[in-house]
């Protein structure tokens, strides 16, 4: 089984910054543990996504609907949480096993192409043969926005892959929106554990 861990937006602004929550802070040690599991698996790769905005964020559609500046590239809030960064440090030095991805919106529409291009050499496969040989797990923030968006994009583009979300390694604005997002993903045949 080829395994992919996607660490979604574990950035300072979502943990203890402008959009931080106690729920987000609580999952940090669990996400660190999950990273440790994957980085020691010889058949796994890790992606870390960065919600990425620029100075004109408040003039964008998202900024009009969520008028709180966050994850402005180059600022402290855009950086990964220090504990997450430390957990990824060893694997970041192995360019065949790790990739960071900036995304200007909730989901990365070209995630399939990015994932296939990155892993083609690591796993030496033909994209048509990948099918049910792929397991993608998502963890991170925010369950009802970026996690669900990317999980559904990946399920749509890899319909035979096992897509799963570790609910204990995700958090949302409120516990209620977290639960609602998990239910939505389950209805879309994403395995919520």
C-alpha positions in Angstrom: 0.0 0.0 0.0 1.3 3.4 -0.9 0.6 5.9 1.8 0.3 9.7 1.8 -0.2 11.9 4.9 -1.5 15.4 4.2 -0.9 17.8 7.1 -3.4 20.6 6.4 -2.7 24.2 7.4 -1.1 23.6 10.8 -0.1 27.2 10.8 0.3 29.6 13.7 -2.7 31.8 12.7 -5.0 28.8 12.9 -3.6 27.5 16.2 -2.9 30.4 18.5 -3.0 33.4 16.1 -5.8 35.5 14.6 -8.1 32.4 14.0 -6.7 30.2 16.7 -8.9 28.0 19.0 -8.3 25.9 22.0 -9.5 22.9 19.9 -6.7 23.6 17.4 -4.1 23.9 20.1 -5.2 20.6 21.6 -4.6 18.6 18.4 -0.9 19.7 18.0 0.6 16.8 20.0 -1.6 14.3 18.1 -0.6 15.6 14.7 3.1 15.5 15.8 2.6 11.8 16.7 0.9 11.1 13.3 3.8 12.7 11.5 6.2 10.5 13.5 4.3 7.4 12.4 4.5 8.4 8.7 8.0 9.6 8.6 9.3 6.2 9.8 7.2 4.4 7.1 9.4 3.6 4.1 6.4 3.5 1.8 4.9 6.8 2.9 5.2 10.4 1.8 4.1 13.6 3.6 2.6 16.8 2.3 2.1 19.9 4.3 -0.3 22.5 3.0 0.0 26.2 3.7 -3.0 28.5 3.5 -1.4 31.4 1.7 -2.6 34.9 1.3 -1.0 38.2 0.4 -1.5 41.8 1.5 -4.7 42.3 -0.5 -6.5 39.4 1.3 -9.3 41.6 2.6 -10.2 42.6 -1.0 -10.6 39.0 -2.1 -13.9 37.1 -2.1 -12.7 35.0 0.9 -11.5 38.2 2.7 -14.9 39.9 2.2 -16.7 36.9 3.7 -14.0 36.3 6.4 -12.6 39.7 7.2 -9.8 38.6 9.5 -6.3 38.8 8.0 -4.6 35.5 8.4 -1.8 33.4 6.9 -0.2 36.3 5.1 2.9 34.9 3.4 6.1 35.7 5.1 4.4 36.7 8.4 4.7 34.7 11.6 1.0 33.5 11.3 1.7 31.9 7.9 4.5 29.7 9.4 3.9 26.2 10.6 3.4 25.8 14.3 6.8 25.3 16.0 6.1 21.7 17.2 4.8 20.7 13.7 7.8 22.3 12.1 10.1 20.4 14.4 8.4 17.1 13.7 8.7 17.6 10.0 12.3 18.8 10.1 13.9 15.4 9.5 11.6 14.5 6.7 11.9 17.9 5.1 15.5 17.2 4.4 14.5 14.2 2.3 13.1 15.9 -0.8 11.8 12.6 -2.2 9.6 12.0 0.9 8.2 15.5 1.7 6.6 18.4 -0.2 5.1 21.6 1.0 2.2 23.1 -0.9 0.9 26.6 -0.8 -2.8 27.1 -1.6 -4.5 30.4 -2.0 -8.0 29.0 -1.3 -9.6 26.2 0.7 -8.8 23.2 -1.5 -6.1 22.6 -4.0 -7.9 21.8 -7.3 -4.8 20.3 -8.9 -3.9 18.1 -5.9 -4.1 15.0 -8.1 -1.5 16.2 -10.5 0.8 17.6 -7.8 0.6 14.3 -5.9 1.2 12.1 -9.0 4.1 14.3 -10.2 5.8 14.2 -6.8 5.3 10.5 -6.1 6.0 9.1 -9.6 9.7 8.8 -9.0 9.4 7.8 -5.3 7.1 4.9 -6.1 7.9 4.3 -9.8 4.3 3.7 -10.9 2.0 4.4 -13.9 -0.8 6.7 -12.8 -3.4 4.3 -14.3 -2.1 1.5 -12.0 -2.3 3.5 -8.8 -6.0 2.7 -8.2 -6.7 1.0 -4.9 -3.0 0.8 -4.0 -3.2 4.3 -2.6 -4.2 5.4 1.0 -4.4 9.1 1.7 -4.9 10.4 5.2 -5.6 14.0 6.1 -5.1 15.7 9.4 -5.2 19.4 10.4 -7.2 22.5 10.3 -10.0 23.5 9.8 -12.2 20.4 9.5 -15.2 22.2 7.9 -13.2 24.3 5.4 -9.8 23.2 4.2 -9.8 19.5 5.4 -13.2 18.7 3.9 -12.4 20.6 0.7 -9.2 18.7 0.1 -10.6 15.4 1.2 -13.5 15.7 -1.3 -11.1 16.8 -4.1 -8.9 13.8 -3.5 -11.8 11.4 -3.3 -13.2 12.8 -6.6 -9.9 12.4 -8.4 -8.8 9.1 -6.8 -12.2 7.3 -6.5 -10.6 3.9 -5.8 -8.1 5.1 -3.2 -8.8 4.9 0.5 -9.2 8.5 1.7 -9.4 8.9 5.4 -9.5 11.6 8.0 -8.3 11.1 11.6 -10.9 13.1 13.5 -8.8 13.3 16.6 -6.1 15.1 14.6 -8.5 17.7 13.2 -10.3 20.7 14.7 -12.7 23.4 13.6 -14.1 26.7 14.7 -16.5 24.9 17.0 -17.0 21.3 18.0 -20.4 21.4 16.2 -18.9 22.4 12.8 -16.2 19.8 13.3 -18.8 17.1 13.7 -20.9 18.3 10.8 -17.8 18.3 8.5 -16.9 14.7 9.6 -20.5 13.6 8.8 -20.3 15.3 5.3 -17.0 13.5 4.6 -18.5 10.1 5.7 -21.4 10.7 3.3 -18.9 11.2 0.5 -17.3 7.8 1.3 -14.3 9.2 3.1 -13.3 7.0 6.0 -13.5 9.0 9.3 -11.5 7.4 12.1 
